[in-house]
Amino acid sequence: MAKARQNAFMKPVKPSRELAAITGDAPLPRTEVVRKIWNHIKKNNLQNPKNTREIIADDKLRPVFGKDRVTMFEMNKHLSKHLS
């Protein structure tokens, strides 16, 4: 069962137009999408310094998250809506 789950995470998924603004429009494994989002967050200093679990959306992340702030735990729920 673990192998099937691992393959599901490695299956390339197509990002939405909003998400592609950060990840590019080529299909990527879900793990790579998350990695690119975290690279964007860190590069643009989007973690709340007082609560590092909170991500402050910039103009590229706001359409993906649908709001100005999300926790790192909510992030994957919002990303799932933008992957097919």
Secondary structure, DSSP 8 states (H G I E B T S, - for coil): -HHHHHHHHHSEE-B-HHHHHHH-SS-EEHHHHHHHHHHHHHHTT-EETTEEEEEE--TTTHHHHSSSEEEHHHHHHHHHTTB-
